[in-house]
Amino acid sequence: MILYAAGVKPLPGCRLFRRFNNGAAGEVDLSAELEGEVFGALRDPALFATAHCGPASGHADGGLGERR
């Protein structure tokens, strides 16, 4: 089985709740990783809140709720 992200939900404090196609799920704190010119912009809560898996997930909300 090829592992891929099946859903993601942005949480306060630069954290993500993510779920994978094998059923594994959990929270990851990215606050220490969001530094520098490329990733530093993601420290903006409004931008971070737009995190999603994309249209390939087949879910309107990144895979953590109702299917399209």
DOGU-810262 format. One line per 8 residues: number of its first residue (from 1); for each residue x, y, z of N, C-alpha, C. Coordinates in nm, 2 decimals, always signed. Layout:
N
NUM = X:Y:Z:X:Y:Z:X:Y:Z ~ ...
//
This chain:
68
1 = +0.08:-0.12:+0.00:+0.00:+0.00:+0.00:+0.09:+0.12:+0.00 ~ +0.06:+0.22:-0.09:+0.13:+0.34:-0.09:+0.06:+0.43:+0.01 ~ +0.14:+0.49:+0.10:+0.09:+0.58:+0.21:+0.07:+0.72:+0.16 ~ -0.04:+0.78:+0.18:-0.07:+0.92:+0.15:-0.16:+0.98:+0.25 ~ -0.15:+1.11:+0.25:-0.24:+1.19:+0.35:-0.38:+1.19:+0.29 ~ -0.47:+1.14:+0.38:-0.61:+1.14:+0.34:-0.69:+1.25:+0.40 ~ -0.64:+1.33:+0.49:-0.71:+1.44:+0.55:-0.62:+1.52:+0.64 ~ -0.65:+1.65:+0.65:-0.57:+1.74:+0.73:-0.66:+1.85:+0.78
9 = -0.64:+1.88:+0.91:-0.72:+1.99:+0.97:-0.62:+2.08:+1.04 ~ -0.61:+2.21:+1.00:-0.53:+2.30:+1.08:-0.58:+2.33:+1.22 ~ -0.49:+2.34:+1.31:-0.52:+2.36:+1.45:-0.44:+2.49:+1.50 ~ -0.49:+2.55:+1.61:-0.41:+2.67:+1.66:-0.27:+2.63:+1.69 ~ -0.18:+2.73:+1.69:-0.04:+2.71:+1.73:+0.04:+2.63:+1.63 ~ +0.01:+2.65:+1.50:+0.09:+2.58:+1.39:+0.09:+2.43:+1.41 ~ -0.03:+2.38:+1.44:-0.04:+2.23:+1.46:-0.14:+2.18:+1.35 ~ -0.12:+2.06:+1.31:-0.21:+1.99:+1.21:-0.25:+1.86:+1.27
17 = -0.38:+1.83:+1.25:-0.43:+1.70:+1.27:-0.43:+1.63:+1.13 ~ -0.37:+1.52:+1.12:-0.36:+1.46:+0.98:-0.41:+1.31:+1.00 ~ -0.46:+1.26:+0.89:-0.51:+1.12:+0.88:-0.45:+1.07:+0.75 ~ -0.41:+0.94:+0.75:-0.35:+0.87:+0.64:-0.44:+0.76:+0.59 ~ -0.42:+0.72:+0.46:-0.51:+0.62:+0.40:-0.51:+0.49:+0.47 ~ -0.41:+0.46:+0.56:-0.40:+0.33:+0.63:-0.48:+0.34:+0.76 ~ -0.54:+0.46:+0.79:-0.62:+0.48:+0.92:-0.54:+0.54:+1.03 ~ -0.41:+0.55:+1.01:-0.33:+0.62:+1.12:-0.36:+0.77:+1.12
25 = -0.37:+0.83:+1.24:-0.40:+0.97:+1.25:-0.33:+1.02:+1.37 ~ -0.31:+1.15:+1.37:-0.25:+1.22:+1.48:-0.22:+1.36:+1.46 ~ -0.17:+1.42:+1.56:-0.14:+1.57:+1.56:+0.01:+1.59:+1.55 ~ +0.05:+1.69:+1.47:+0.19:+1.73:+1.46:+0.20:+1.88:+1.48 ~ +0.30:+1.91:+1.56:+0.33:+2.05:+1.59:+0.44:+2.10:+1.49 ~ +0.41:+2.19:+1.40:+0.51:+2.24:+1.31:+0.57:+2.37:+1.35 ~ +0.54:+2.42:+1.46:+0.59:+2.56:+1.50:+0.74:+2.57:+1.49 ~ +0.82:+2.47:+1.53:+0.96:+2.48:+1.52:+1.02:+2.47:+1.38
33 = +0.93:+2.42:+1.29:+0.98:+2.40:+1.15:+0.95:+2.52:+1.06 ~ +0.86:+2.61:+1.10:+0.81:+2.72:+1.01:+0.90:+2.84:+1.03 ~ +1.02:+2.83:+0.97:+1.12:+2.94:+0.98:+1.17:+2.97:+0.84 ~ +1.23:+3.09:+0.83:+1.30:+3.13:+0.71:+1.21:+3.19:+0.61 ~ +1.27:+3.22:+0.49:+1.20:+3.28:+0.38:+1.09:+3.20:+0.32 ~ +1.11:+3.07:+0.31:+1.01:+2.99:+0.24:+0.89:+2.95:+0.34 ~ +0.92:+2.90:+0.46:+0.81:+2.85:+0.55:+0.77:+2.95:+0.65 ~ +0.84:+3.06:+0.68:+0.81:+3.15:+0.78:+0.67:+3.22:+0.76
41 = +0.63:+3.23:+0.64:+0.50:+3.29:+0.61:+0.38:+3.21:+0.67 ~ +0.41:+3.08:+0.68:+0.30:+2.99:+0.74:+0.28:+3.01:+0.89 ~ +0.36:+3.10:+0.95:+0.33:+3.13:+1.09:+0.21:+3.22:+1.10 ~ +0.17:+3.28:+0.99:+0.05:+3.37:+0.99:-0.07:+3.27:+1.01 ~ -0.15:+3.29:+1.12:-0.26:+3.20:+1.15:-0.37:+3.19:+1.04 ~ -0.39:+3.30:+0.97:-0.49:+3.31:+0.86:-0.44:+3.22:+0.74 ~ -0.31:+3.23:+0.71:-0.26:+3.15:+0.60:-0.25:+3.00:+0.64 ~ -0.20:+2.97:+0.77:-0.19:+2.83:+0.81:-0.33:+2.77:+0.81
49 = -0.43:+2.84:+0.84:-0.57:+2.79:+0.85:-0.62:+2.74:+0.71 ~ -0.55:+2.77:+0.60:-0.59:+2.73:+0.47:-0.53:+2.59:+0.43 ~ -0.46:+2.53:+0.52:-0.40:+2.40:+0.49:-0.51:+2.30:+0.45 ~ -0.48:+2.22:+0.35:-0.57:+2.11:+0.30:-0.50:+2.01:+0.22 ~ -0.57:+1.90:+0.19:-0.50:+1.80:+0.11:-0.52:+1.82:-0.04 ~ -0.61:+1.90:-0.07:-0.64:+1.93:-0.22:-0.75:+1.85:-0.28 ~ -0.78:+1.88:-0.40:-0.90:+1.81:-0.46:-0.88:+1.66:-0.49 ~ -0.76:+1.62:-0.49:-0.74:+1.47:-0.51:-0.79:+1.39:-0.40
57 = -0.81:+1.45:-0.28:-0.86:+1.38:-0.17:-1.01:+1.34:-0.18 ~ -1.08:+1.41:-0.27:-1.22:+1.38:-0.29:-1.31:+1.43:-0.17 ~ -1.25:+1.51:-0.09:-1.33:+1.57:+0.02:-1.33:+1.72:+0.02 ~ -1.44:+1.78:+0.05:-1.46:+1.92:+0.05:-1.38:+1.99:+0.16 ~ -1.35:+1.92:+0.27:-1.28:+1.98:+0.38:-1.15:+1.91:+0.42 ~ -1.08:+1.86:+0.32:-0.95:+1.80:+0.34:-0.96:+1.66:+0.39 ~ -1.07:+1.59:+0.39:-1.08:+1.45:+0.42:-1.13:+1.43:+0.56 ~ -1.16:+1.53:+0.64:-1.20:+1.51:+0.78:-1.35:+1.52:+0.80
65 = -1.42:+1.50:+0.70:-1.57:+1.52:+0.72:-1.64:+1.46:+0.60 ~ -1.73:+1.54:+0.55:-1.82:+1.49:+0.44:-1.76:+1.48:+0.31 ~ -1.78:+1.38:+0.23:-1.73:+1.37:+0.10:-1.81:+1.46:+0.00 ~ -1.74:+1.50:-0.10:-1.80:+1.58:-0.21:-1.90:+1.50:-0.29
//
